């Protein structure tokens, strides 16, 4: 099992990026990096497809869109599990001899024949994660050695709303990686995106973990608070939190909710927003909102602004403008009017 130290020292790199449109299904099938697959055109009408793919040195993420439909065979990247989340589907989906019910992710194990059929226009978000990375995540977060292969035959089910939410998250992260491939992005940001991808997909796997006793959870919460306060510029993933504290995900979650009334991801977000506000209020180095957002690991400026407004009731640009003297404070304005 890979150690936490080795995992934290791992450098995440973008190896390839693809975003292409296709009118020929055979050409489209042969375009993704490291996939060995074939398509057959299913349904009536001319074929129209698009593949978006980013290959990291640790995993792959992509989006596949086509109409009218395809029958797919072959295999995912060697030694990887492939997990897909339907974004939109106009016909039925079938995987490995079974129809896919609403709320079910698409799961294909290492070396398995994909054996997938989409009877209509389909939009899928996909992630391919190597076995060893899944094993590390499952052991750290769930205390299990890997994904149980029973899920290849008896897929777990989550709500359709949850599938949609996680699918939207994958697409947002994919977009961030595509932008990163065209720019020089900080290693901490790439690592945060990679961790979020893995958490989004594997977080759906059912858990049978048992939490630690209450007194241990209280100690864990205090350690968690101090750790998060020290990582506002390099946001930690849930996996990294579990590794550093030596606890499973359920214990981490309960410890945080019991001590602070919110789950660890929300607590870390609020601490990062507070740190960003302090930086905007005292603009010594970064004198733009974008620079401050990047410093504290916010991948999408619009998301940062929206969260900032929800937290503090004003735009980050207003906070900075006040600090730079461009906006008169309400108290000063009221005194002048009197």
Secondary structure, DSSP 8 states (H G I E B T S, - for coil): ---HHHHHH----EEEEEEEEES-HHHHHTTSTT-EEEEEE-SSS--EEEEEEEEESSEEEEEEEEES-EEEEEE-STTEEEEEEEEEESS-EEETTEE--TTB-EEE-TT----EEESS-EEEEEEEEEHHHHHHHHHHHHS-SS--GGGGTS--B--HHHHHHHHHHHHHHHHHHHHHHTS---HHHHHHHHHHHHHHHHTTS--------HHHHHHHHHHHHHHHHTTSSS---HHHHHHHHT--HHHHHHHHHHHHSS-HHHHHHHHHHHHHHHHHHT-SS--SHHHHHHHTT-S-HHHHHHHHHHHHSS-HHHHHHHHTTSS--HHHHHHHH-
